[in-house]
Amino acid sequence: MSKLELKSAFIIGNPDSTKLMRNFLIKEMKIEIVERTYYSRDVIDVPQKDYEKALIEGREYVAKQQIQNVSWVNPYNVAIECGYLQLAYAILRRKRKGTPMWCLDKYLPEDILEYLKKMREYLGVNVQHSYHEGDRALCFAPQSVDYQEQLELMKNFVVNEGTGPFSRIIPVSHMGELQKDESFFLLKVKK
């Protein structure tokens, strides 16, 4: 491959899954790839120009074929388990700080856990979360491959429930990019 600008697209945890993804990307999608190993996991890099297409079709392929141990990599190089979408980035209210342990329900403060439980019920799927210390924010990732449906449900959830313990909830694109000019907060806050 010539000196193209590459972007990591998938991180894979077993050789069989790597082989399936390699064959799909090269043979079905006609995308040149570069494989490498990172902490005993296979990483598939694709040309930057093919990144979005590889992610969209690759995630659908993983879901349809029920391939195990595959994560997709967002533009910020964060790996997200295939079958999950990053959807919302919730910034904590002033002077409140979290901890990386907040990625587990049992360590969440009660008000955030209650808000998350309501969100899971409203979206109708499991919602994973991760804490980002620099921004003092939680990122919510529903278990779904239907981004548009989940985005609409999230908008309606915030209209009905408000922003809860967060000062602002920012939508995240289907590729995992923050939509900084948009905010669920501006829709309506429940009194």
Buried (B, 14 or more C-beta within 10 A) or exposed (E): EEEBEBBBBBBBEBEEBBEBBBEBBEEEBEBBBEEEEEEEBBBBBBBEEBBBBBBBBBBEBBBEEEBEBBBBBBBEEBBBBBBBBBBBBBBBEEEEEBEEEBBEEEBBEEEBBEBBEBBBEBBEBEBBBBBBEEBBBBBBBBBBBEBEBBBEBBBBBBEEBBBBBBBBBBBBBBBBEBEEEEBBBEBEEEE
